[in-house]
Amino acid sequence: MSDSQTTTTANDCETTSSLKNDTNQSASRDVRPSLPRDETALHRLTEVVEHFNQMNLREPLLRGIHSYGLERPAGVQQRALKPCISGYDVIVQAQSGTGKTIAFIIAVLQQLNMDCKDCQALILVPMRELAKGIHTVVLALGEHMHVTCHACIGGVNLREDMKRLETGAQVIVGTPGRTYDILKRSALRSENIKMFVLDAADEILSRGFNEQIYGVFRTLPENVQVIVVSATVPSDLLEVTAKLMNDPVTVLIKREERTLDGIRQFYVNAEREEWKLDTLYDLFDTLAITQTQTVIFCNTCQKIDWLAEKLRAHNLTVSSLHLDMDAKQRNDTMKEFRTGSSRILVRTDTFERDNDIPQVSLVINYELPTNRESYIYRIGRSGAFGRKGVAINFIINDEQQTLHNIEQYYHTQIEKLPIDIADFI
């Protein structure tokens, strides 16, 4: 942000002089700084930084990173953090589970003006559960900075959302529909927003939120930094980035050579959601589950807590892991599972590299993942001591096509659960 584009307000916020308040105007802009054309300068911008303490991060943020349990940046963080923190528009393409969400959260926290209590970073995500998870991680990493963050999501009373925003929040994470509604009602001041992030951008577009994205963008300052994070970059996303971004840095993390080879994949159709639990009980009785370590994936924190409680009532030793837990709770849970104190781990997808779970004999998708990219990271944990792993997917009647789409995407076969499933584990 150049000096000519900012003024200082009473609460030490930098206010941008020009906003995109005309909803009829084009979403494109040309005021972001361009990439350096000098090869040496460009190399410095895109070079790999292997340690967090080499990134010139503020000390309270470093404390938050270490408290969260992050010791060394993942590959995507080593490459993406520098251009993001430097203020350039950035496209980050990497698979699920590689740490790309943590990357932009750190970049956001590093750039906040802590003397300004207004919203400075706006993060859009496709689902409210993802918004809640990012909200939790922002507060955890920013704990020693005393950052304020709010999640604008559906399912929460709109009046309560608007009232909460009256007190200010430096970071807003929300779903496109609710966030756009909040902005149209002028319940969120946008003049001090300097970072606009689209996380899981391909999923946002696949859900038809194009107009909401453009609508939100038009309310933002002309020189807002745009960061687009996505597992894939389809043509419709390229169209969006062309309109929203100026000369972006592209960080591409090559697809890991993680495959489904050696993993037997099955499905069981419980027909209805409420019949899944009894189906799981029957499966465990068949497998003598107390002799097998198992990871069960669900999509929401609420479902994880519910399922873990039901399994404990069934006299099974169970631990749970989800995004609402702090670092100590997560570490204690993993210690229980690694030492064998619990035989079953019920969990959701996390933002860190998925190397926190040991190889196990059985992975169960109690709920299919919300995106295809997550599938391989879930069931890739199966297989131990040279034996083939087994993954079992629970589906209901209207998920047959979703399962078929996963088969096509990975060029694999998911078979109906056989009667002799115990022989495979």
Secondary structure by P-SEA (a helix, b strand, c coil): ccccccccccccccccccccccccccccccccccccccaaaaaaacccccccccccccaaaaaaaaaaccccccccccccaaaaaaccbbbbbbccccaaaaaaaaaaaaacccccccccbbbbbccaaaaaaaaaaaaaaacccbbbbbbbcccccaaaaaaaacccccbbbbcaaaaaaaaaacccccccccbbbbcaaaaaaaacaaaaaaaaaaacccbbbbbbbcccccaaaaaaaaacccbbbbbbbcccccccccccccccccccccaaaaaaaaaaaaaccccbbbbbbbccaaaaaaaaaaaaaaccccccccccccaaaaaaaaaaaaaccccbbbbccccccccccccccbbbccccccccccccccccccccccbbbbbbbbbcccaaaaaaaaaaaaccccccccccccccc
